[in-house]
Amino acid sequence: MSLSLLLRCIDKPKTRDYYRNILHFDVVESSELSLRVSKFNTLIIFTELDLWEQGLQMSGTIYISVPDVEQYFAQIKNTAELAWPLQDMPYGTREFAVRDCNGYYLAFMRDDDVLALNKAK
């Protein structure tokens, strides 16, 4: 199963540049008002449209599993705004997080940790 997100962005060019140049995601312009960013089998669609008529709101953190979290952290740690550094969490994951240019929090964790979290139910 996969999950794709549709999120609002305030500034599409800034979002495009951030995901392409800072996080090294693949970026595709979907339309005049939206774009698709993808990496590590994750797809996020950003739109400038306020489809929800509520502005830019989201409470929570988007978790993305990566094959080599240490390598990815080393690649972006000096250019991205870190929400927390790479560390072992008390709930069993090794992860770090960034705050993107829209204020969304993205946490990146080891692929193996997803399996461990699922088994811990």
C-alpha atoms as an extended CHARMM CRD file, in Angstrom:
* protein
*
       121  EXT
         1         1  MET       CA              0.0000000000        0.0000000000        0.0000000000  PROA      1               0.0000000000
         2         2  SER       CA              1.1730000000        3.5180000000       -0.6770000000  PROA      2               0.0000000000
         3         3  LEU       CA              0.0270000000        6.8930000000        0.5410000000  PROA      3               0.0000000000
         4         4  SER       CA              0.0590000000       10.1920000000       -1.3490000000  PROA      4               0.0000000000
         5         5  LEU       CA             -0.5690000000       13.5840000000        0.2010000000  PROA      5               0.0000000000
         6         6  LEU       CA             -2.2230000000       16.7030000000       -1.1940000000  PROA      6               0.0000000000
         7         7  LEU       CA             -0.9990000000       19.7760000000        0.6720000000  PROA      7               0.0000000000
         8         8  ARG       CA             -1.3970000000       23.4810000000        0.1620000000  PROA      8               0.0000000000
         9         9  CYS       CA              1.6050000000       25.6670000000       -0.5010000000  PROA      9               0.0000000000
        10        10  ILE       CA              1.7000000000       29.4430000000       -0.4740000000  PROA      10              0.0000000000
        11        11  ASP       CA              4.5160000000       29.8720000000       -2.9900000000  PROA      11              0.0000000000
        12        12  LYS       CA              4.7960000000       27.1750000000       -5.6580000000  PROA      12              0.0000000000
        13        13  PRO       CA              8.1950000000       28.2870000000       -7.0650000000  PROA      13              0.0000000000
        14        14  LYS       CA              9.6900000000       28.3910000000       -3.5540000000  PROA      14              0.0000000000
        15        15  THR       CA              8.2300000000       24.9330000000       -2.7920000000  PROA      15              0.0000000000
        16        16  ARG       CA              9.5450000000       23.5590000000       -6.0940000000  PROA      16              0.0000000000
        17        17  ASP       CA             13.0340000000       24.9060000000       -5.4460000000  PROA      17              0.0000000000
        18        18  TYR       CA             13.0820000000       23.7030000000       -1.8310000000  PROA      18              0.0000000000
        19        19  TYR       CA             12.0950000000       20.1270000000       -2.6540000000  PROA      19              0.0000000000
        20        20  ARG       CA             14.3580000000       19.9500000000       -5.7180000000  PROA      20              0.0000000000
        21        21  ASN       CA             17.4650000000       21.7190000000       -4.3920000000  PROA      21              0.0000000000
        22        22  ILE       CA             17.3710000000       21.1810000000       -0.6180000000  PROA      22              0.0000000000
        23        23  LEU       CA             15.6730000000       17.7740000000       -0.1860000000  PROA      23              0.0000000000
        24        24  HSD       CA             16.6960000000       16.4140000000       -3.6370000000  PROA      24              0.0000000000
        25        25  PHE       CA             13.2200000000       15.1750000000       -4.5110000000  PROA      25              0.0000000000
        26        26  ASP       CA             12.0680000000       14.6600000000       -8.0970000000  PROA      26              0.0000000000
        27        27  VAL       CA              9.7630000000       17.5460000000       -8.9870000000  PROA      27              0.0000000000
        28        28  VAL       CA              7.1870000000       17.6340000000      -11.7910000000  PROA      28              0.0000000000
        29        29  GLU       CA              4.9470000000       20.5730000000      -12.6140000000  PROA      29              0.0000000000
        30        30  SER       CA              1.4190000000       19.1230000000      -12.6270000000  PROA      30              0.0000000000
        31        31  SER       CA             -0.4320000000       22.2650000000      -13.6530000000  PROA      31              0.0000000000
        32        32  GLU       CA             -0.1770000000       26.0150000000      -13.3750000000  PROA      32              0.0000000000
        33        33  LEU       CA             -1.1630000000       25.8230000000       -9.6900000000  PROA      33              0.0000000000
        34        34  SER       CA              0.2430000000       22.4710000000       -8.5620000000  PROA      34              0.0000000000
        35        35  LEU       CA              3.3530000000       20.3200000000       -8.5700000000  PROA      35              0.0000000000
        36        36  ARG       CA              4.2900000000       16.7710000000       -7.6010000000  PROA      36              0.0000000000
        37        37  VAL       CA              7.3500000000       15.9270000000       -5.5310000000  PROA      37              0.0000000000
        38        38  SER       CA              8.5500000000       12.3840000000       -4.9860000000  PROA      38              0.0000000000
        39        39  LYS       CA             11.3770000000       10.4470000000       -3.3790000000  PROA      39              0.0000000000
        40        40  PHE       CA             11.7100000000        7.1940000000       -1.4590000000  PROA      40              0.0000000000
        41        41  ASN       CA              8.4210000000        5.8850000000       -2.8750000000  PROA      41              0.0000000000
        42        42  THR       CA              6.5640000000        8.9020000000       -1.4270000000  PROA      42              0.0000000000
        43        43  LEU       CA              4.4430000000       11.3250000000       -3.4440000000  PROA      43              0.0000000000
        44        44  ILE       CA              3.3440000000       14.7470000000       -2.2240000000  PROA      44              0.0000000000
        45        45  ILE       CA              1.2030000000       16.9790000000       -4.3890000000  PROA      45              0.0000000000
        46        46  PHE       CA              1.3110000000       20.6830000000       -3.5970000000  PROA      46              0.0000000000
        47        47  THR       CA             -1.3050000000       23.1570000000       -4.7610000000  PROA      47              0.0000000000
        48        48  GLU       CA             -1.6000000000       26.9050000000       -4.4010000000  PROA      48              0.0000000000
        49        49  LEU       CA             -5.3750000000       26.5370000000       -4.4010000000  PROA      49              0.0000000000
        50        50  ASP       CA             -7.0510000000       26.8030000000       -1.0010000000  PROA      50              0.0000000000
        51        51  LEU       CA             -9.2900000000       23.7900000000       -1.5820000000  PROA      51              0.0000000000
        52        52  TRP       CA            -10.1940000000       23.6230000000        2.0830000000  PROA      52              0.0000000000
        53        53  GLU       CA            -10.8550000000       27.3600000000        2.5310000000  PROA      53              0.0000000000
        54        54  GLN       CA             -8.8680000000       27.2680000000        5.7600000000  PROA      54              0.0000000000
        55        55  GLY       CA             -5.4760000000       28.6140000000        4.8100000000  PROA      55              0.0000000000
        56        56  LEU       CA             -2.3630000000       26.5930000000        5.4560000000  PROA      56              0.0000000000
        57        57  GLN       CA             -3.0610000000       24.2040000000        8.3250000000  PROA      57              0.0000000000
        58        58  MET       CA             -1.8240000000       20.7990000000        9.3430000000  PROA      58              0.0000000000
        59        59  SER       CA             -1.0310000000       19.3700000000       12.7240000000  PROA      59              0.0000000000
        60        60  GLY       CA              1.3910000000       16.4940000000       12.7390000000  PROA      60              0.0000000000
        61        61  THR       CA              4.5080000000       15.0940000000       11.1360000000  PROA      61              0.0000000000
        62        62  ILE       CA              4.8180000000       13.2950000000        7.8150000000  PROA      62              0.0000000000
        63        63  TYR       CA              7.0570000000       10.2180000000        8.2170000000  PROA      63              0.0000000000
        64        64  ILE       CA              9.0200000000        8.9370000000        5.2330000000  PROA      64              0.0000000000
        65        65  SER       CA             11.0950000000        5.7590000000        5.3530000000  PROA      65              0.0000000000
        66        66  VAL       CA             14.4450000000        5.8450000000        3.5600000000  PROA      66              0.0000000000
        67        67  PRO       CA             16.9180000000        3.0890000000        2.6860000000  PROA      67              0.0000000000
        68        68  ASP       CA             19.8960000000        4.8630000000        4.3280000000  PROA      68              0.0000000000
        69        69  VAL       CA             18.8330000000        7.5240000000        6.8230000000  PROA      69              0.0000000000
        70        70  GLU       CA             22.4120000000        8.3330000000        7.8390000000  PROA      70              0.0000000000
        71        71  GLN       CA             23.4440000000        9.0140000000        4.2440000000  PROA      71              0.0000000000
        72        72  TYR       CA             20.3580000000       11.1540000000        3.5430000000  PROA      72              0.0000000000
        73        73  PHE       CA             20.8940000000       13.1210000000        6.7630000000  PROA      73              0.0000000000
        74        74  ALA       CA             24.5100000000       13.8170000000        5.7660000000  PROA      74              0.0000000000
        75        75  GLN       CA             23.3190000000       14.9810000000        2.3450000000  PROA      75              0.0000000000
        76        76  ILE       CA             20.8170000000       17.5950000000        3.5750000000  PROA      76              0.0000000000
        77        77  LYS       CA             21.7640000000       18.5020000000        7.1670000000  PROA      77              0.0000000000
        78        78  ASN       CA             23.6260000000       21.6770000000        6.2150000000  PROA      78              0.0000000000
        79        79  THR       CA             20.9610000000       23.0680000000        3.8700000000  PROA      79              0.0000000000
        80        80  ALA       CA             17.6090000000       22.0910000000        5.3970000000  PROA      80              0.0000000000
        81        81  GLU       CA             16.0550000000       23.5710000000        8.5370000000  PROA      81              0.0000000000
        82        82  LEU       CA             16.3190000000       20.6860000000       11.0060000000  PROA      82              0.0000000000
        83        83  ALA       CA             13.4220000000       20.1540000000       13.3920000000  PROA      83              0.0000000000
        84        84  TRP       CA             15.4990000000       17.5340000000       15.2260000000  PROA      84              0.0000000000
        85        85  PRO       CA             18.8400000000       15.9080000000       14.3860000000  PROA      85              0.0000000000
        86        86  LEU       CA             19.4760000000       12.2770000000       13.5270000000  PROA      86              0.0000000000
        87        87  GLN       CA             18.9030000000       10.2520000000       16.6770000000  PROA      87              0.0000000000
        88        88  ASP       CA             17.5700000000        7.0260000000       18.1330000000  PROA      88              0.0000000000
        89        89  MET       CA             14.0690000000        7.6460000000       19.4530000000  PROA      89              0.0000000000
        90        90  PRO       CA             12.6260000000        5.9680000000       22.5750000000  PROA      90              0.0000000000
        91        91  TYR       CA              9.9130000000        4.3280000000       20.4470000000  PROA      91              0.0000000000
        92        92  GLY       CA             12.5020000000        2.4130000000       18.4160000000  PROA      92              0.0000000000
        93        93  THR       CA             13.2310000000        4.4500000000       15.3020000000  PROA      93              0.0000000000
        94        94  ARG       CA             16.3820000000        6.1400000000       14.0620000000  PROA      94              0.0000000000
        95        95  GLU       CA             15.2390000000        9.3800000000       12.4860000000  PROA      95              0.0000000000
        96        96  PHE       CA             15.6110000000       13.0860000000       11.8890000000  PROA      96              0.0000000000
        97        97  ALA       CA             13.1540000000       15.7280000000       10.7780000000  PROA      97              0.0000000000
        98        98  VAL       CA             13.0660000000       18.9400000000        8.7760000000  PROA      98              0.0000000000
        99        99  ARG       CA             10.6500000000       21.8410000000        8.6410000000  PROA      99              0.0000000000
       100       100  ASP       CA              9.9730000000       22.6070000000        4.9960000000  PROA      100             0.0000000000
       101       101  CYS       CA              9.4630000000       26.0220000000        3.3990000000  PROA      101             0.0000000000
       102       102  ASN       CA              5.6910000000       25.8140000000        4.0500000000  PROA      102             0.0000000000
       103       103  GLY       CA              6.0600000000       24.9100000000        7.7270000000  PROA      103             0.0000000000
       104       104  TYR       CA              5.3090000000       21.1940000000        7.2810000000  PROA      104             0.0000000000
       105       105  TYR       CA              7.3490000000       18.7250000000        9.3360000000  PROA      105             0.0000000000
       106       106  LEU       CA              8.8580000000       15.7400000000        7.5240000000  PROA      106             0.0000000000
       107       107  ALA       CA             10.6190000000       13.0190000000        9.5090000000  PROA      107             0.0000000000
       108       108  PHE       CA             12.8930000000       10.5570000000        7.7560000000  PROA      108             0.0000000000
       109       109  MET       CA             13.4920000000        7.1480000000        9.3400000000  PROA      109             0.0000000000
       110       110  ARG       CA             15.1960000000        3.8760000000        8.4170000000  PROA      110             0.0000000000
       111       111  ASP       CA             13.2090000000        1.4840000000        6.2320000000  PROA      111             0.0000000000
       112       112  ASP       CA             13.7460000000       -1.2870000000        8.8060000000  PROA      112             0.0000000000
       113       113  ASP       CA             12.1040000000        0.8290000000       11.5180000000  PROA      113             0.0000000000
       114       114  VAL       CA              8.7680000000        0.7200000000        9.6920000000  PROA      114             0.0000000000
       115       115  LEU       CA              8.7720000000       -3.0650000000       10.0090000000  PROA      115             0.0000000000
       116       116  ALA       CA              9.7610000000       -2.8480000000       13.6770000000  PROA      116             0.0000000000
       117       117  LEU       CA              6.9630000000       -0.3680000000       14.4410000000  PROA      117             0.0000000000
       118       118  ASN       CA              4.4130000000       -2.5760000000       12.6860000000  PROA      118             0.0000000000
       119       119  LYS       CA              5.5210000000       -5.6310000000       14.6940000000  PROA      119             0.0000000000
       120       120  ALA       CA              5.3370000000       -3.7050000000       17.9680000000  PROA      120             0.0000000000
       121       121  LYS       CA              1.5260000000       -3.5370000000       17.8230000000  PROA      121             0.0000000000
